[in-house]
Amino acid sequence: MGTTVAEAIKDITARHLTENNGLLLGQCVAAVGWIGGTVPDVTGIVEIPMTDVAGPGFAVGCALAGRRPIFVVRYQGFMWYNAPPILNYAAKSKDIWGVPCPLFVRSIAMEGHMGPVASASHHGMVMRMPGIPVIAPMTPAEWLEGWRW
């Protein structure tokens, strides 16, 4: 595993995409600098449109179909737009319909740098939903522990 947080995320993501039928879905995930060099150069990366409302539906649909997606929300401030499919379908799917929806969401916090719309921390609304564990890893070891969880 890498020695920096970015290297750890990149290593975990690469292993997931190559070994676990994984996908990485997000906006501008392969662009230089968008998510801090944490995207590996492997197959399974899906660039989705800049709509902020369709992406979570794609990710939830992939998870319900048997894939294991990582869905990247570029800024936590956009969780309001992304929340309905994640909170109303992915979180409840196993309890209501008996269908697991294994979805890993990476929501990136960039407080104060992107203006009043994109800069916010909305993990509180996700933490209140049964069926969604929330972690905030700060070290490579915490990322690995959270991934195994």
C-alpha positions as CSV (number, residue, x, y, z in Angstrom):
1,M,0.0,0.0,0.0
2,G,1.2,3.5,-0.7
3,T,2.8,5.7,1.9
4,T,0.6,8.8,1.3
5,V,-3.2,9.0,1.4
6,A,-3.4,9.6,-2.3
7,E,-1.2,6.6,-3.0
8,A,-3.3,4.4,-0.7
9,I,-6.5,5.5,-2.4
10,K,-5.0,4.8,-5.8
11,D,-3.7,1.3,-4.7
12,I,-7.0,0.3,-3.1
13,T,-8.9,1.6,-6.2
14,A,-6.6,-0.3,-8.6
15,R,-7.0,-3.5,-6.7
16,H,-10.8,-3.1,-6.5
17,L,-11.1,-2.4,-10.2
18,T,-8.9,-5.4,-11.3
19,E,-10.0,-8.0,-8.7
20,N,-13.6,-7.3,-7.6
21,N,-15.6,-6.6,-10.8
22,G,-15.3,-3.0,-9.8
23,L,-16.1,0.3,-11.6
24,L,-15.1,3.8,-10.8
25,L,-17.8,6.3,-11.9
26,G,-17.5,10.1,-11.6
27,Q,-17.2,13.4,-13.4
28,C,-13.7,14.3,-14.7
29,V,-12.1,11.4,-12.7
30,A,-9.4,10.9,-15.3
31,A,-8.6,14.6,-15.6
32,V,-5.3,15.7,-14.2
33,G,-5.7,17.1,-10.7
34,W,-9.5,16.7,-10.3
35,I,-9.3,14.2,-7.5
36,G,-5.7,14.5,-6.5
37,G,-4.0,11.8,-8.5
38,T,-6.0,9.0,-6.9
39,V,-7.2,7.4,-10.1
40,P,-5.2,4.4,-11.3
41,D,-4.4,3.8,-15.0
42,V,-6.6,0.6,-15.3
43,T,-9.8,-0.4,-17.0
44,G,-13.1,0.0,-15.3
45,I,-13.2,3.8,-15.2
46,V,-16.4,5.4,-16.4
47,E,-16.6,9.1,-17.0
48,I,-20.2,10.2,-16.5
49,P,-21.9,13.5,-17.6
50,M,-21.7,16.7,-15.7
51,T,-25.3,16.5,-14.5
52,D,-25.0,15.8,-10.8
53,V,-28.3,13.9,-10.8
54,A,-27.8,11.1,-13.3
55,G,-24.5,9.8,-11.9
56,P,-25.8,8.3,-8.6
57,G,-28.6,6.6,-10.6
58,F,-25.9,5.0,-12.8
59,A,-23.9,3.9,-9.8
60,V,-26.8,2.5,-7.9
61,G,-28.0,0.7,-11.1
62,C,-24.6,-0.9,-11.6
63,A,-24.5,-2.0,-7.9
64,L,-28.0,-3.6,-8.2
65,A,-26.9,-5.4,-11.4
66,G,-24.0,-7.1,-9.6
67,R,-21.1,-4.7,-10.2
68,R,-19.2,-3.1,-7.3
69,P,-18.9,0.6,-8.1
70,I,-17.0,3.4,-6.5
71,F,-19.0,6.6,-7.1
72,V,-17.0,9.8,-6.8
73,V,-18.8,13.0,-5.9
74,R,-16.4,15.7,-6.7
75,Y,-17.5,18.1,-4.0
76,Q,-19.4,17.3,-0.9
77,G,-21.6,20.4,-1.6
78,F,-23.1,18.5,-4.5
79,M,-24.3,15.6,-2.2
80,W,-27.7,17.3,-2.2
81,Y,-28.1,16.5,-5.9
82,N,-26.7,13.0,-5.5
83,A,-28.5,11.9,-2.4
84,P,-31.9,10.6,-3.6
85,P,-30.7,7.5,-5.4
86,I,-28.1,6.8,-2.8
87,L,-30.2,7.4,0.3
88,N,-33.6,6.1,-1.0
89,Y,-32.5,3.1,-3.0
90,A,-28.9,2.0,-2.2
91,A,-29.3,2.4,1.5
92,K,-32.7,0.7,1.8
93,S,-32.4,-1.9,-0.9
94,K,-31.2,-4.8,1.2
95,D,-33.7,-4.2,4.0
96,I,-36.7,-3.5,1.9
97,W,-36.3,-5.8,-1.2
98,G,-33.6,-8.2,0.0
99,V,-31.3,-7.1,-2.8
100,P,-27.8,-5.8,-1.7
101,C,-26.5,-2.7,-3.3
102,P,-22.8,-2.6,-2.7
103,L,-21.9,1.0,-3.4
104,F,-18.8,2.9,-2.2
105,V,-19.2,6.7,-2.3
106,R,-16.2,8.9,-2.3
107,S,-17.4,12.4,-1.5
108,I,-14.5,14.9,-1.6
109,A,-14.4,17.8,0.9
110,M,-12.8,21.0,-0.4
111,E,-14.1,23.5,2.1
112,G,-13.9,27.1,1.3
113,H,-12.3,26.8,-2.1
114,M,-15.1,26.4,-4.5
115,G,-17.6,29.1,-3.6
116,P,-20.9,28.8,-1.7
117,V,-22.5,26.1,-3.9
118,A,-19.8,23.5,-4.0
119,S,-18.1,24.0,-0.7
120,A,-19.9,22.3,2.1
121,S,-19.8,19.2,4.2
122,H,-23.0,17.2,4.0
123,H,-22.0,13.9,5.6
124,G,-24.6,14.6,8.3
125,M,-27.5,13.8,6.0
126,V,-25.9,10.6,5.0
127,M,-25.1,9.6,8.6
128,R,-28.7,9.8,9.5
129,M,-29.7,7.1,7.0
130,P,-29.8,3.5,8.2
131,G,-27.8,1.2,6.0
132,I,-25.0,3.6,5.2
133,P,-21.8,3.5,7.2
134,V,-19.8,6.7,7.0
135,I,-16.1,7.0,7.5
136,A,-13.7,9.9,7.3
137,P,-10.2,8.4,6.9
138,M,-7.2,10.6,7.3
139,T,-4.3,8.2,7.0
140,P,-3.4,5.4,4.5
141,A,-4.1,2.8,7.3
142,E,-7.5,4.3,8.0
143,W,-8.4,4.2,4.2
144,L,-7.5,0.5,4.2
145,E,-9.5,-0.2,7.3
146,G,-12.5,1.7,6.0
147,W,-12.3,-0.2,2.7
148,R,-12.2,-3.6,4.5
149,W,-15.2,-2.5,6.5
